[in-house]
């Protein structure tokens, strides 16, 4: 019985920790509003003439990931920036 109580207590602690973690937001790119502004900029192809990061497209992908992290708590690793050496 004591063993079952310990397992149930550990399970309850894990669930509480998981739900608290889900409520957290990763603000590596700022808060939700900041991330929205970054996505609006980096995903707007009209900015590609003046900004290499927009032209490459990786910045848009990463801005979308930052938005999901800051606004929804969905955390994915950013893509690496790769440029052609021509």
C-alpha positions in Angstrom: 0.0 0.0 0.0 2.8 2.4 0.9 4.5 1.6 -2.5 1.3 2.4 -4.3 0.9 5.7 -2.4 4.4 6.7 -3.4 3.8 5.9 -7.0 0.5 7.9 -7.0 2.2 10.8 -5.3 5.0 10.8 -7.9 2.4 10.6 -10.7 0.4 13.5 -9.3 3.6 15.6 -8.9 4.5 14.9 -12.5 1.1 15.9 -13.8 1.1 19.1 -11.8 4.6 19.9 -13.1 3.6 19.1 -16.6 0.5 21.4 -16.5 2.6 24.2 -15.0 5.2 23.7 -17.7 2.5 23.9 -20.4 1.4 27.3 -19.1 4.9 28.7 -19.5 5.9 30.6 -22.6 9.4 30.7 -24.2 10.1 34.3 -24.8 13.5 33.8 -26.5 12.3 36.2 -29.2 10.3 38.5 -26.8 6.7 38.2 -25.7 3.8 37.1 -27.9 3.4 40.6 -29.4 7.1 40.9 -30.2 7.1 37.5 -31.9 4.0 38.5 -34.0 5.8 41.6 -35.2 8.9 39.6 -36.1 6.9 37.1 -38.0 5.1 39.8 -39.9 8.4 41.3 -40.9 10.4 38.1 -41.7 7.6 36.4 -43.5 6.8 39.4 -45.7 8.5 38.7 -49.1 8.4 42.5 -49.9 11.3 42.9 -47.4 13.5 40.4 -49.2 15.1 43.1 -51.4 16.5 44.9 -48.4 17.1 42.0 -46.0 19.0 38.9 -46.8 17.5 37.1 -43.8 14.0 37.5 -45.3 15.3 36.4 -48.7 16.8 33.1 -47.3 13.4 32.1 -45.8 14.9 30.5 -42.7 14.1 33.7 -40.7 10.4 33.3 -41.5 10.4 29.6 -40.4 12.2 30.5 -37.1 9.9 33.5 -36.6 6.9 31.2 -36.8 8.5 28.8 -34.3 9.2 31.8 -32.0 5.6 32.9 -32.3 4.4 29.4 -31.3 6.8 29.4 -28.4 5.9 32.8 -27.1 2.2 32.6 -27.6 1.3 28.9 -27.3 4.2 27.4 -25.3 5.1 25.1 -28.3 8.8 24.9 -28.3 10.8 23.7 -31.3 14.4 24.1 -32.1 15.2 26.8 -34.7 16.6 25.9 -38.1 20.2 26.7 -38.7 20.9 29.6 -41.1 22.8 28.4 -44.2 24.0 30.7 -46.9 25.3 29.6 -50.3 29.0 30.4 -50.7 29.0 31.5 -54.3 
